């Protein structure tokens, strides 16, 4: 019975975190509409935090998520992603992550 309660609690937490991620996307879109740099930054920070915590609740460590992000950036660069070709955004993010 106790194990069932733990599973149910974990499932509820994951569902709540999913709604938090969606809420942060909504906040981001509203902030972009308003043109508020402070609110955009806050929503982006909330979104990143929510994704990391959701990943952890799903069994993905922060380190594994960081590694997967680095791998994804390298793959996108290799494929000639438009953001890399035009703006070098992927390289800039890759360098930022490496310096942390």
C-alpha positions as a LaTeX table, in Angstrom:
\begin{tabular}{lrrr}
\hline
Residue & $x$ (\AA) & $y$ (\AA) & $z$ (\AA) \\
\hline
Unk1 & 0.00 & 0.00 & 0.00 \\
Unk2 & 2.82 & 2.40 & 0.93 \\
Unk3 & 4.62 & 1.72 & $-2.37$ \\
Unk4 & 1.41 & 2.48 & $-4.28$ \\
Unk5 & 1.12 & 5.80 & $-2.44$ \\
Unk6 & 4.73 & 6.64 & $-3.36$ \\
Unk7 & 4.12 & 5.82 & $-7.03$ \\
Unk8 & 0.94 & 7.90 & $-7.02$ \\
Unk9 & 2.72 & 10.82 & $-5.36$ \\
Unk10 & 5.55 & 10.66 & $-7.89$ \\
Unk11 & 3.09 & 10.50 & $-10.79$ \\
Unk12 & 1.19 & 13.53 & $-9.44$ \\
Unk13 & 4.46 & 15.44 & $-9.08$ \\
Unk14 & 5.45 & 14.66 & $-12.68$ \\
Unk15 & 2.03 & 15.80 & $-13.90$ \\
Unk16 & 2.37 & 19.01 & $-11.88$ \\
Unk17 & 5.85 & 19.65 & $-13.29$ \\
Unk18 & 4.51 & 19.18 & $-16.82$ \\
Unk19 & 1.92 & 21.89 & $-16.17$ \\
Unk20 & 4.66 & 24.14 & $-14.77$ \\
Unk21 & 6.67 & 23.79 & $-17.99$ \\
Unk22 & 3.60 & 24.63 & $-20.08$ \\
Unk23 & 2.83 & 27.57 & $-17.77$ \\
Unk24 & 6.34 & 28.94 & $-18.23$ \\
Unk25 & 5.97 & 28.69 & $-22.02$ \\
Unk26 & 2.72 & 30.64 & $-21.73$ \\
Unk27 & 4.41 & 33.26 & $-19.53$ \\
Unk28 & 7.23 & 33.51 & $-22.07$ \\
Unk29 & 4.82 & 34.10 & $-24.96$ \\
Unk30 & 2.95 & 36.77 & $-22.98$ \\
Unk31 & 6.21 & 38.47 & $-22.01$ \\
Unk32 & 7.33 & 38.44 & $-25.64$ \\
Unk33 & 4.01 & 39.98 & $-26.65$ \\
Unk34 & 4.50 & 42.72 & $-24.06$ \\
Unk35 & 8.15 & 43.17 & $-24.93$ \\
Unk36 & 9.27 & 42.95 & $-21.31$ \\
Unk37 & 12.91 & 41.86 & $-21.13$ \\
Unk38 & 12.64 & 41.23 & $-17.39$ \\
Unk39 & 9.58 & 38.99 & $-17.78$ \\
Unk40 & 11.12 & 37.20 & $-20.77$ \\
Unk41 & 14.24 & 36.42 & $-18.74$ \\
Unk42 & 12.17 & 35.27 & $-15.77$ \\
Unk43 & 10.02 & 32.98 & $-17.92$ \\
Unk44 & 13.04 & 31.50 & $-19.67$ \\
Unk45 & 14.73 & 30.86 & $-16.32$ \\
Unk46 & 11.57 & 29.20 & $-15.03$ \\
Unk47 & 11.33 & 27.09 & $-18.16$ \\
Unk48 & 14.93 & 25.90 & $-17.93$ \\
Unk49 & 14.56 & 25.13 & $-14.22$ \\
Unk50 & 11.30 & 23.29 & $-14.83$ \\
Unk51 & 12.81 & 21.16 & $-17.59$ \\
Unk52 & 15.82 & 20.21 & $-15.46$ \\
Unk53 & 13.65 & 19.29 & $-12.48$ \\
Unk54 & 11.16 & 17.38 & $-14.63$ \\
Unk55 & 14.07 & 15.47 & $-16.12$ \\
Unk56 & 15.34 & 14.61 & $-12.66$ \\
Unk57 & 11.89 & 13.37 & $-11.60$ \\
Unk58 & 11.89 & 11.21 & $-14.75$ \\
Unk59 & 15.24 & 9.68 & $-13.79$ \\
Unk60 & 17.58 & 11.84 & $-15.88$ \\
Unk61 & 20.41 & 13.33 & $-13.84$ \\
Unk62 & 21.38 & 16.95 & $-14.33$ \\
Unk63 & 24.77 & 15.79 & $-15.62$ \\
Unk64 & 23.15 & 13.42 & $-18.12$ \\
Unk65 & 20.89 & 16.22 & $-19.32$ \\
Unk66 & 23.91 & 18.53 & $-19.71$ \\
Unk67 & 25.73 & 15.82 & $-21.66$ \\
Unk68 & 22.69 & 15.17 & $-23.87$ \\
Unk69 & 22.43 & 18.89 & $-24.56$ \\
Unk70 & 26.09 & 19.05 & $-25.57$ \\
Unk71 & 25.60 & 16.03 & $-27.84$ \\
Unk72 & 22.47 & 17.61 & $-29.37$ \\
Unk73 & 24.29 & 20.88 & $-30.07$ \\
Unk74 & 27.18 & 19.02 & $-31.73$ \\
Unk75 & 24.77 & 17.01 & $-33.87$ \\
Unk76 & 22.80 & 20.08 & $-34.94$ \\
Unk77 & 26.02 & 21.89 & $-35.85$ \\
Unk78 & 27.18 & 18.92 & $-37.89$ \\
Unk79 & 23.85 & 18.84 & $-39.73$ \\
Unk80 & 24.26 & 22.50 & $-40.67$ \\
Unk81 & 21.45 & 23.94 & $-38.56$ \\
Unk82 & 20.29 & 27.37 & $-39.73$ \\
Unk83 & 20.90 & 28.98 & $-36.33$ \\
Unk84 & 24.52 & 27.88 & $-36.50$ \\
Unk85 & 25.05 & 28.79 & $-40.13$ \\
Unk86 & 23.58 & 32.28 & $-39.82$ \\
Unk87 & 24.23 & 33.30 & $-36.22$ \\
Unk88 & 26.60 & 30.73 & $-34.63$ \\
Unk89 & 24.09 & 30.41 & $-31.77$ \\
Unk90 & 24.83 & 26.74 & $-31.25$ \\
Unk91 & 28.56 & 27.35 & $-30.92$ \\
Unk92 & 27.92 & 30.21 & $-28.52$ \\
Unk93 & 25.72 & 28.00 & $-26.33$ \\
Unk94 & 28.19 & 25.15 & $-26.53$ \\
Unk95 & 30.99 & 27.45 & $-25.36$ \\
Unk96 & 28.83 & 28.85 & $-22.55$ \\
Unk97 & 28.06 & 25.37 & $-21.27$ \\
Unk98 & 31.70 & 24.31 & $-21.49$ \\
Unk99 & 32.81 & 27.34 & $-19.41$ \\
Unk100 & 30.35 & 26.72 & $-16.58$ \\
\hline
\end{tabular}
